[in-house]
Amino acid sequence: MAENMYLLKVTNDVASWVSRRLMMSKAPSHVRLATEMQLSNYGYPPNAVGALLQVNEDGLVVGVEGKEDVPRAFVPWSNVGYLADGAGLGK
């Protein structure tokens, strides 16, 4: 099965969670998110930067930081394959 991979900016709201989860002294600028089911970027403007906006016990919220007019998506943990450091790809 092919993986669905997304490169997401790490926002300040989730930086401490990401650094703890990935056992890093500082959160990376970006993470790679692999999902079982494909996510949609429908409604994202050109050049929009997808971001990891929130994390809780139920899953993740992705969208565009500071742009509530861009559709956000809740991704339940059951759809997450893995989360990994993506700083090298975000440059």
DSSP file (Angstrom, degrees, kcal/mol; ACC not computed):
  #  RESIDUE AA STRUCTURE BP1 BP2  ACC     N-H-->O    O-->H-N    N-H-->O    O-->H-N    TCO  KAPPA ALPHA  PHI   PSI    X-CA   Y-CA   Z-CA
    1    1 A M              0   0    0      0, 0.0     2,-0.2     0, 0.0     0, 0.0   0.000 360.0 360.0 360.0 129.9    0.0    0.0    0.0
    2    2 A A        -     0   0    0      1,-0.1     2,-0.3    34,-0.0     0, 0.0  -0.474 360.0-125.7 -72.9 143.8    1.4    3.4   -1.0
    3    3 A E        -     0   0    0     -2,-0.2     2,-0.6    31,-0.0    33,-0.1  -0.625   7.8-132.5 -90.4 152.0    1.7    5.9    1.8
    4    4 A N  E     -A   35   0A   0     31,-1.4    31,-2.3    -2,-0.3     2,-0.4  -0.924  31.3-167.9-100.4 116.6    0.1    9.4    1.8
    5    5 A M  E     -A   34   0A   0     -2,-0.6     2,-0.4    29,-0.2    29,-0.2  -0.896  10.6-176.6-117.2 136.6    2.9   11.8    2.9
    6    6 A Y  E     -A   33   0A   0     27,-2.0    27,-2.9    -2,-0.4     2,-0.6  -0.988  18.9-145.4-131.4 138.9    2.5   15.4    3.8
    7    7 A L  E     -A   32   0A   0     -2,-0.4     2,-0.4    25,-0.2    43,-0.2  -0.927  28.9-176.1-103.1 118.7    5.1   18.0    4.8
    8    8 A L  E     -A   31   0A   0     23,-2.9    23,-2.6    -2,-0.6    43,-0.3  -0.934  26.8-120.4-123.0 138.1    3.7   20.3    7.4
    9    9 A K  E     -Ab  30  51A   0     41,-2.7    43,-3.0    -2,-0.4     2,-0.6  -0.480  29.8-125.9 -67.5 142.4    5.1   23.4    9.1
   10   10 A V  E     - b   0  52A   0     19,-2.7     2,-0.1    41,-0.2    43,-0.1  -0.849  26.1-150.2 -93.2 118.8    5.3   23.1   12.9
   11   11 A T    >>  -     0   0    0     41,-1.2     3,-1.2    -2,-0.6     4,-0.9  -0.420  26.2-109.1 -84.2 163.4    3.5   26.0   14.6
   12   12 A N  H 3> S+     0   0    0      1,-0.3     4,-0.5     2,-0.2     3,-0.4   0.824 115.4  65.3 -59.3 -32.4    4.4   27.4   18.0
   13   13 A D  H 34 S+     0   0    0      1,-0.2    -1,-0.3     2,-0.1    42,-0.2   0.765 114.9  27.6 -64.6 -25.2    1.3   25.9   19.5
   14   14 A V  H <> S+     0   0    0     -3,-1.2     4,-2.7    38,-0.3    -1,-0.2   0.407  91.3 100.7-116.0   0.5    2.5   22.3   18.9
   15   15 A A  H  X S+     0   0    0     -4,-0.9     4,-2.6    -3,-0.4     5,-0.2   0.893  84.4  47.1 -58.1 -44.8    6.3   22.8   19.0
   16   16 A S  H  X S+     0   0    0     -4,-0.5     4,-2.1     1,-0.2    -1,-0.2   0.893 113.1  49.4 -67.5 -37.2    6.8   21.5   22.5
   17   17 A W  H  > S+     0   0    0      2,-0.2     4,-2.8     1,-0.2    -2,-0.2   0.933 112.6  48.1 -64.1 -44.9    4.6   18.4   21.9
   18   18 A V  H  X S+     0   0    0     -4,-2.7     4,-2.6     1,-0.2    -2,-0.2   0.922 110.9  49.9 -62.9 -45.3    6.5   17.7   18.7
   19   19 A S  H  <>S+     0   0    0     -4,-2.6     5,-2.8    -5,-0.2     4,-0.4   0.906 114.7  44.7 -63.0 -40.2    9.9   18.0   20.3
   20   20 A R  H ><5S+     0   0    0     -4,-2.1     3,-0.9     3,-0.2    -2,-0.2   0.932 114.1  49.0 -67.3 -44.7    8.9   15.7   23.2
   21   21 A R  H 3<5S+     0   0    0     -4,-2.8    -2,-0.2     1,-0.3    -1,-0.2   0.881 117.6  39.8 -64.4 -38.8    7.2   13.1   20.9
   22   22 A L  T 3<5S-     0   0    0     -4,-2.6    -1,-0.3    -5,-0.2    -2,-0.2   0.392 109.6-122.6 -91.8   3.9   10.3   13.0   18.5
   23   23 A M  T < 5 +     0   0    0     -3,-0.9     2,-0.3    -4,-0.4    -3,-0.2   0.920  62.5 143.5  56.2  48.7   12.7   13.1   21.5
   24   24 A M      < -     0   0    0     -5,-2.8    -1,-0.2    -6,-0.2    -2,-0.1  -0.886  58.7-132.7-116.4 148.9   14.4   16.2   20.1
   25   25 A S  S    S+     0   0    0     -2,-0.3     2,-0.3     1,-0.2    -1,-0.1   0.778  98.1  22.2 -70.1 -25.3   15.8   19.1   22.2
   26   26 A K  S    S-     0   0    0     -7,-0.1    -1,-0.2    -8,-0.1   -10,-0.1  -0.996  92.9-105.1-141.2 142.2   14.1   21.6   19.9
   27   27 A A        -     0   0    0     -2,-0.3   -12,-0.1    -3,-0.1   -11,-0.1  -0.384  38.3-115.7 -66.1 142.6   11.1   21.0   17.5
   28   28 A P        -     0   0    0      0, 0.0   -18,-0.1     0, 0.0    -1,-0.1  -0.338  20.8-117.8 -69.9 161.5   11.9   20.8   13.8
   29   29 A S  S    S+     0   0    0      1,-0.1   -19,-2.7   -20,-0.1     2,-0.3   0.798  96.0  18.7 -69.6 -27.8   10.6   23.5   11.5
   30   30 A H  E     -A    9   0A   0    -21,-0.3    56,-2.5    21,-0.1    57,-0.5  -0.961  66.2-153.8-141.1 154.6    8.5   20.8    9.6
   31   31 A V  E     -AC   8  85A   0    -23,-2.6   -23,-2.9    -2,-0.3     2,-0.5  -0.933  17.7-129.1-125.4 155.2    7.2   17.3   10.2
   32   32 A R  E     -AC   7  84A   0     52,-3.1    52,-2.4    -2,-0.3     2,-0.5  -0.911  24.0-163.1 -99.0 127.9    6.3   14.6    7.7
   33   33 A L  E     -AC   6  83A   0    -27,-2.9   -27,-2.0    -2,-0.5     2,-0.5  -0.962   2.0-163.6-115.1 122.0    2.9   13.1    8.4
   34   34 A A  E     -AC   5  82A   0     48,-2.8    47,-3.4    -2,-0.5    48,-1.1  -0.901  12.6-173.7-104.6 132.8    2.0    9.8    6.9
   35   35 A T  E     -AC   4  80A   0    -31,-2.3   -31,-1.4    -2,-0.5    45,-0.2  -0.890  31.7-139.2-125.9 156.2   -1.7    8.8    6.7
   36   36 A E  S    S+     0   0    0     43,-2.3     2,-0.4    -2,-0.3    -1,-0.1   0.921  95.8  42.0 -74.4 -47.3   -3.7    5.8    5.7
   37   37 A M  S    S-     0   0    0     42,-0.3    -1,-0.1   -33,-0.1     2,-0.1  -0.808  98.6-103.9-103.4 143.8   -6.4    7.8    3.9
   38   38 A Q        -     0   0    0     -2,-0.4     2,-0.3     1,-0.1    -2,-0.1  -0.362  29.9-139.5 -67.4 140.9   -5.5   10.7    1.7
   39   39 A L        -     0   0    0     -2,-0.1     2,-0.4    -4,-0.1    -1,-0.1  -0.691  16.1-127.4 -96.0 154.9   -6.1   14.3    3.0
   40   40 A S        -     0   0    0     -2,-0.3     0, 0.0     1,-0.1     0, 0.0  -0.825  17.5-168.8-105.4 141.6   -7.5   17.0    0.8
   41   41 A N    >   +     0   0    0     -2,-0.4     3,-2.2     3,-0.1    -1,-0.1   0.065  38.4 148.1-108.2  21.9   -6.1   20.4    0.2
   42   42 A Y  T 3   +     0   0    0      1,-0.3    -2,-0.1    28,-0.0     0, 0.0  -0.354  67.3  24.3 -57.2 129.9   -9.3   21.6   -1.5
   43   43 A G  T 3  S+     0   0    0      1,-0.3    -1,-0.3    27,-0.1    -2,-0.0   0.390  87.6 131.7  92.5  -2.5   -9.7   25.3   -0.8
   44   44 A Y    <   -     0   0    0     -3,-2.2    -1,-0.3    26,-0.1     3,-0.1  -0.683  56.2-127.5 -80.4 132.7   -6.0   26.0   -0.2
   45   45 A P    >   -     0   0    0      0, 0.0     3,-1.8     0, 0.0    -1,-0.0  -0.366  40.2 -78.1 -72.9 161.0   -4.8   29.1   -2.1
   46   46 A P  T 3  S+     0   0    0      0, 0.0     3,-0.1     0, 0.0     0, 0.0  -0.293 118.9  16.5 -56.1 143.2   -1.7   28.8   -4.3
   47   47 A N  T 3  S+     0   0    0      1,-0.2     2,-0.1    -3,-0.1    -3,-0.0   0.557  87.8 152.5  68.0  11.3    1.5   28.8   -2.3
   48   48 A A    <   -     0   0    0     -3,-1.8     2,-0.7     1,-0.1    -1,-0.2  -0.456  40.8-135.9 -68.3 144.7   -0.3   28.1    1.0
   49   49 A V        -     0   0    0     -2,-0.1    16,-0.5    16,-0.1     2,-0.1  -0.912  14.0-137.0-107.1 112.9    1.9   26.3    3.6
   50   50 A G  E     - D   0  64A   0     -2,-0.7   -41,-2.7   -43,-0.2     2,-0.3  -0.395  28.1-170.0 -66.0 144.0    0.1   23.5    5.3
   51   51 A A  E     -bD   9  63A   0     12,-3.3    12,-1.9   -43,-0.3     2,-0.8  -0.966  32.9-117.7-139.5 152.1    0.8   23.4    9.0
   52   52 A L  E     +bD  10  62A   0    -43,-3.0   -41,-1.2    -2,-0.3   -38,-0.3  -0.830  39.7 173.3 -84.8 110.5    0.3   21.2   12.1
   53   53 A L  E     +     0   0A   0      8,-2.6     2,-0.3    -2,-0.8     9,-0.2   0.817  53.5   2.9 -95.4 -35.3   -2.0   23.4   14.1
   54   54 A Q  E     - D   0  61A   0      7,-1.3     7,-2.3   -40,-0.1     2,-0.4  -0.996  50.4-162.1-154.9 152.3   -3.1   21.3   17.1
   55   55 A V  E     + D   0  60A   0     -2,-0.3     2,-0.3     5,-0.2     5,-0.2  -0.999  21.9 154.3-135.8 134.5   -2.6   17.9   18.7
   56   56 A N  E >   - D   0  59A   0      3,-2.6     3,-0.5    -2,-0.4    -2,-0.0  -0.844  59.9 -78.6-145.5-172.8   -4.9   16.3   21.3
   57   57 A E  T 3  S+     0   0    0     -2,-0.3    20,-0.1     1,-0.2     3,-0.1   0.698 126.6  49.1 -66.0 -18.0   -5.8   12.8   22.5
   58   58 A D  T 3  S-     0   0    0      1,-0.2    19,-1.8    18,-0.1     2,-0.3   0.729 120.4 -80.6 -93.5 -24.5   -8.1   12.3   19.6
   59   59 A G  E <   -DE  56  76A   0     -3,-0.5    -3,-2.6    17,-0.3     2,-0.3  -0.990  55.0 -48.6 159.5-152.1   -5.8   13.3   16.7
   60   60 A L  E     -DE  55  75A   0     15,-2.7    15,-3.4    -2,-0.3     2,-0.5  -0.833  28.8-144.1-122.1 154.3   -4.3   16.2   14.8
   61   61 A V  E     -DE  54  74A   0     -7,-2.3    -8,-2.6    -2,-0.3    -7,-1.3  -0.990  21.0-173.7-118.0 127.9   -5.6   19.4   13.2
   62   62 A V  E     +DE  52  73A   0     11,-2.6    11,-2.7    -2,-0.5     2,-0.3  -0.906  26.1 107.9-120.0 150.2   -4.0   20.6    9.9
   63   63 A G  E    S-D   51   0A   0    -12,-1.9   -12,-3.3    -2,-0.3     2,-0.5  -0.901  70.7 -50.4 178.8-152.3   -4.5   23.8    8.0
   64   64 A V  E >   -D   50   0A   0      3,-0.4     3,-2.0     6,-0.3     6,-0.2  -0.964  59.2-112.1-115.1 123.8   -2.8   27.0    7.2
   65   65 A E  T 3  S+     0   0    0    -16,-0.5   -16,-0.1    -2,-0.5     3,-0.0  -0.270  97.0   2.9 -57.7 129.9   -1.5   29.0   10.2
   66   66 A G  T 3  S+     0   0    0      1,-0.1     2,-0.5     2,-0.0    -1,-0.3   0.543 106.7 102.7  75.0   7.6   -3.4   32.2   10.8
   67   67 A K    X   +     0   0    0     -3,-2.0     3,-1.3     1,-0.1    -3,-0.4  -0.773  35.2 168.2-126.4  86.2   -5.9   31.6    8.0
   68   68 A E  T 3  S+     0   0    0     -2,-0.5     4,-0.1     1,-0.3    -1,-0.1   0.626  75.4  69.3 -73.6 -10.9   -9.2   30.4    9.3
   69   69 A D  T 3  S+     0   0    0     -3,-0.1    -1,-0.3     2,-0.1    -2,-0.0   0.594  84.7  82.3 -80.9  -9.6  -10.8   31.0    5.9
   70   70 A V  S <  S-     0   0    0     -3,-1.3    -6,-0.3    -6,-0.2   -26,-0.1  -0.818  98.7-100.8 -92.3 132.3   -8.7   28.1    4.6
   71   71 A P        -     0   0    0      0, 0.0     2,-0.3     0, 0.0    -2,-0.1  -0.216  36.8-152.7 -56.1 137.0  -10.4   24.7    5.3
   72   72 A R        -     0   0    0     -4,-0.1     2,-0.4    -9,-0.1    -9,-0.2  -0.751   4.4-147.8-105.2 157.0   -8.9   22.8    8.3
   73   73 A A  E     -E   62   0A   0    -11,-2.7   -11,-2.6    -2,-0.3     2,-0.5  -0.990   6.7-145.0-130.3 135.4   -8.9   19.1    8.7
   74   74 A F  E     -E   61   0A   0     -2,-0.4   -13,-0.2   -13,-0.2   -15,-0.0  -0.865  17.1-163.8 -92.3 127.5   -9.1   16.9   11.8
   75   75 A V  E     -E   60   0A   0    -15,-3.4   -15,-2.7    -2,-0.5     5,-0.1  -0.936  12.2-141.8-115.3 108.0   -7.1   13.8   11.3
   76   76 A P  E >   -E   59   0A   0      0, 0.0     3,-2.5     0, 0.0     4,-0.4  -0.328  23.7-113.9 -68.0 151.8   -7.9   11.0   13.9
   77   77 A W  G >  S+     0   0    0    -19,-1.8     3,-1.5     1,-0.3   -18,-0.1   0.811 114.8  68.5 -54.4 -30.7   -5.0    9.0   15.3
   78   78 A S  G 3  S+     0   0    0    -20,-0.3    -1,-0.3     1,-0.3   -19,-0.1   0.686 101.0  47.9 -65.0 -15.9   -6.5    5.9   13.5
   79   79 A N  G <  S+     0   0    0     -3,-2.5   -43,-2.3   -43,-0.1     2,-0.6   0.449  91.4  97.9 -99.6  -3.2   -5.6    7.6   10.2
   80   80 A V  E <   +C   35   0A   0     -3,-1.5   -45,-0.3    -4,-0.4     3,-0.1  -0.768  42.4 177.8 -93.3 123.3   -2.0    8.4   11.2
   81   81 A G  E     -     0   0A   0    -47,-3.4     2,-0.3    -2,-0.6   -46,-0.2   0.904  67.4 -36.2 -83.0 -50.7    0.7    6.1   10.1
   82   82 A Y  E     -C   34   0A   0    -48,-1.1   -48,-2.8     2,-0.0     2,-0.4  -0.979  43.7-135.9-165.9 164.5    3.6    8.1   11.6
   83   83 A L  E     +C   33   0A   0     -2,-0.3     2,-0.3   -50,-0.2   -50,-0.2  -0.997  33.2 172.8-126.3 130.4    4.9   11.5   12.3
   84   84 A A  E     -C   32   0A   0    -52,-2.4   -52,-3.1    -2,-0.4     2,-0.1  -0.927  40.6 -81.9-140.2 160.5    8.6   12.2   11.6
   85   85 A D  E     +C   31   0A   0     -2,-0.3   -54,-0.2   -54,-0.2     3,-0.0  -0.411  41.6 171.5 -59.9 130.2   11.2   15.0   11.5
   86   86 A G    >>  +     0   0    0    -56,-2.5     4,-1.4    -2,-0.1     3,-1.0   0.171  37.9 116.8-127.5  16.2   10.9   16.9    8.2
   87   87 A A  T 34 S+     0   0    0    -57,-0.5     4,-0.4     1,-0.3     3,-0.3   0.869  74.6  56.0 -56.7 -40.4   13.2   19.9    8.8
   88   88 A G  T 34 S+     0   0    0      1,-0.2     3,-0.4     2,-0.2    -1,-0.3   0.808 110.8  44.5 -63.8 -29.2   15.6   18.8    6.0
   89   89 A L  T <4 S+     0   0    0     -3,-1.0    -1,-0.2     1,-0.2    -2,-0.2   0.695 103.8  64.7 -86.0 -20.5   12.7   18.8    3.5
   90   90 A G     <        0   0    0     -4,-1.4    -1,-0.2    -3,-0.3    -2,-0.2   0.478 360.0 360.0 -83.1  -1.4   11.2   22.1    4.6
   91   91 A K              0   0    0     -4,-0.4    -1,-0.2    -3,-0.4    -2,-0.1   0.476 360.0 360.0 -77.2 360.0   14.2   24.2    3.7
